[in-house]
Amino acid sequence: MSGWSEHDIPDQHGRTAIVTGANSGLGHATARALARRGARVVLACRSAERGTAARDRLRAEVPGADVEFAPLDLADLDSVRGFADAWRTAGDRRLDLLVNNAGVMALPHRLTADGFEMQFGVNHLGHFALTGLLLPSLLATPGSRIVTVSSFMHHTANIDIHDLNSTRGYRRWTAYGRSKTANLLFVHELARRLAARGGHPVAAAAHPGYARTNLQTAAPRMEGRRSAERVIELGNLLLAQSAEAGALPTLYAATAPGVRPDSFTGPAVLSWRGAPAPARRARWTTDDRASGRLWEESVRLTGVTWPELATDPDTAS
């Protein structure tokens, strides 16, 4: 893994990838790298205007790229179901790679269309539902992978299974940390259930370290806190690595040979920057009981039942 870079991505011709939140930042960098190596890439984005602009930009950046835009709002389960329905009805479409990249960070208190706290709803529940609905395509494609993007900020907060939507008092950074812990618990439980079924596809996680994207400035801009936005922009300029560098752990988990189920990849240097390397994760993110309970609650909240993986690994005979 030492020194691994975009040049080490294996040939992706004949493979199809969906990347959520691919209109900017890490998602766009991930989609561009996959397209450069020959993958067919679907940019799954909330805004049609930004999504089509990103598609056109990527086609200009990578001449001949096989890339398309498809609308997906992870804050609205009807949109998630619509995306999955459109995928299924488009015909015999292989799905080699699902990159659960989109996310929101440290927002003022907001609710999704379905009434969930926005960070938990988008970062975890939206991707939980999307992955479950697309699982038949992933199961039907040999060698497929599911990569979910978490954060080193998951170390700041475990989930509260009794208050997943932060109704007992909302603290934006705690809610963000909880949503990123939920990402890792999801990957852990998904990997367990896939192993019980036969081990395919591979479910893995990654994080970008401190990468220069618009994720950090979204909340201050939303609230009109221009001074805070400027401080963050300065920090990004002086301290953060590029979005292209931040995307490397995701790309490693998505394409490198021998990636293990439930692995967690991040930047090598203090989880901050550098080439992809095994990332340190909080002990609570590999708790079988916690991951199972979160799975059950996520099924209840989203209505996505995962019939192919409905058996709890701990109770399977």
N, C-alpha and C positions, 0 to 999 in steps of 0.2 A: 504493500500500500504506500510505501515511502515514495514521496515525490509524484504521486499519481496526479495527472492533469487531464484536461479535456482531450489531449492528443491520444490518451490511452483508452478512450471509449471504443469498444469494439464496433465493427461495422453494424449498422442498424437497418440496412436495406431489407425490406420485406416485413418489418415490424411496425406496429401501430401503437401510438402512445396518446393518452389523454393527460393533459396537464391543467389542473385547476388554477385559476388566478394567473393565467399566462400573459396577461396584457402588459405587465410591467415587472420590474424588480427580479426577484429570484425565479419566478415562474417563467418570465420571458427568456431569461438567460438559460434556464433548463430546456425550454422548448427549442431555442435556437441551436444549442449544442446537439440535441438529438436530431434536429433537421439536418444539420451539417454532416452528420454521420449517416444520413439516408433514411431516417425514420419518417413515417407518415405521422404527423402530429396534429391533434385536435386541441385548439385553444378553448378551454371551457371557462368563460368569463361572464360576469354579471352584466356589464354594460355592453350593449351592441355596438355603440359608437367606438368605445375604447377597444373592444375585441376585434372589430373589423380593421381598425387602424393598426393594431398590433399584428394582425395577419398580413396586412399589406407591407408593414415595416419589415417583418420577418422574410417575406418573399423578396424584398429588395436586398436584405442583408445576406440571404442565402439563395442565389439564383437557382431556379429549378426546384426549390423546396416544395414538398408535398404537405401543405398545411391548410387547415380550415378553421373557421370559427364556429362555435356552437354556444348558444346562450345557456347559462347556468347560474342561478342565484342560490347560493348555499344557505342563505337566510330565509328561504321559502321552500318548504318541503314539496309543494306542488311543482315548483320549478325543477327540483331534483328529480322528481318522478317523471316530469315531462322530458327532461334530458335523457333519462334511462329508457323511456318508451321510444323516443326518437331513435336512439341507438339500436334498440332491438328490432324496430320495424324497418330499418334501413337495409336489411338483408343479412347475408352471411358476412359479418364483420368480425375479424379477429381482434383481440385486445391483448397485446403483449405487456403493456405497462400502464398502470394507473398511478399518477403522481398527485397525491393529495397535498397540494402546496398552498392553496389560498388560505388567507387568514386575516384576522383583525387583531389589533393590539392596544390594550389600555384605553379603550374607548370610554367616554362618559356613558352612564347607564342607558342602554337601549334594549329593545326587545325585537326578536325576529318576527316574521309574519305569523308564526305559530305560537308566539308568546314565550319563547325561551330567551334567557339572558343572551345577548348578542355574541359574546366571545365563546361561550360554551356551545351555543347554537350553531355558529358558523364553523369554528375551529374543530369541534368534535362531531356534533350530531349531524351536520350537513354531510360531512365526509363519511361518517358511519353509514348513513342512509345511501349515499351514492355508491359506496363500495359494495354494500349488500345487494343493491339493485343491479349492479354490473357484474356481480360474481359469476353468473352463468357464462358470460363471454370469457372471463378470465380463466375459469375452470376448463373451458373448451379449447384454450390456446396453450399448447405445450411451452414450458419455460417462462410463463408469465410471472410478473412481479407487481406487488402493491407497495409503494413507498409513501409513507406519511411523514410530513415535515413537522417536527416538534421544535423545541428550543431549549437552550441551557437554562432558561428561566423556569423550567419545570421544577428545578431544585427549590424554588421559593415557596411552593404550595402544593400540598396533596389535595385530592378532591375530598369533598364532604358528601358522602353518598346520600345523606339526609337533606342536603341543601345544594343540589347540583346547579340550580339557577340563581344562587346567591340572593335569595329572598330575605335572609336574616340580616342583611347589611351588605351593601355593595362597595367593595374596594377594588378599583380597576386593575391594579397590578396583581392582587391576589387572584382575581377572576381570570386574569391572563395566565398566571402560573398554573392554576387548576386546569384550564383548558389544555395546556401543553402536557401536563401530567396525564390528562384523559387521552391525548393522542398516543402516548406510550403504553398506557394500559390497554387501549384498543388494539394496538399492534401485538402486544403480548398475548391477549386472549385470542385474537385472530390467528396468530401463529400456532397456538395450542390446538385450536379447533381444526385448523388445516392439517396439523400433524396427525390428529386422531382420525382424520378422513383419508389421509394418504400423502400429505406433505406438499401439495401443489395448489395454488401458486406460492411463491415465497413472499411473506409479509415482513417488511423491514422498516426501520425509521432512520431519519437523518435530522441534523440541525445545521444551520449556516454559520454559527458563531455570530460575530458582530459584522453584519454586512450592510453596505450603503444602499438603502432602498427608501421608498416613500412610506413604508409601514410605520416608521418611527414618528413621522410628522403628521400622520393622518388625524390623530386625535387633537393635537394643538390647533391644527388648521380648522377642524370641525367646530372648535369652541372659540375661534378667533383669538387665540393666545399667540400673537405674533412673536413676542419676545421669546417664549418657550420654543417656538418653531425655529427661530434663528439659532438658539443655543444648540438644539439638536442637529440642525444642519451643519453647524461648525464642528460638533463632535463627529458627525459622519465623515466630514471632510478630513479631519485630522487623525481619527482613530480607527475608522471602519475599513474593512477590506471591500473590494468591489462586489457588485452583485454576481459577476461571473465567478469570482473566487468563492463566494458564499454558496453558489449552486453546486460546487464540486462534490460535497458530501452526498447530496441528493443524487447526482449523476453516478457517483460510485455505487451507491446502494441500488440504483436502477439498472446498471449495465455491467459492472465488473463481475468476472467469473468468481464463483464460489461464495457469494454473499449468503450469510446464514440467516435463517428465519429468526425474527425477533432481535436482530442485531441493531445497533445504534451507532451511526457514523457521524462524526463532526470534525471540525478543524483540529489539527494536531497541537497547535500552540495554545495552551491554556484554555481550550474550547473557544478560542477567540478568533483565530485566523490560521491560515496555513493549509497544507495538503490534507486530504481526508485521512482519518485515523479512527480507531475504536473510541467511542465517547463514553465518558463516565455518566451513569444514570443513577438517580435516586433509588434506594432499595425498595421504596413503595411502588415503583413502576413495574416490578416483577412479582407482585403479590397475586397469586392465583385467585384467592378468594375475592380480593378487591376488583380484579379485572373481570371476574365472572359476574359480580354484582353490577358493575358498571354496564356490562354487556346487556344484562337483563333489563336494567332501567332504560338503556338506549333503545332496545327493542320496544319497550312499552311506550316511550315518548314519541318515537318516530313512526311506529307501526310497521317498520321493515323487519320481517321475521326471520330472514336468512334460513329458509327451509333446508338448504344443502348442508348447513352447519348447525342445525338446531339442537344437536345432542351435546350436553355439557361433557367435556373430556373427563371430568372427575366421576361421572356417573356411568360412562360408557362401559359396556361389558367387554 
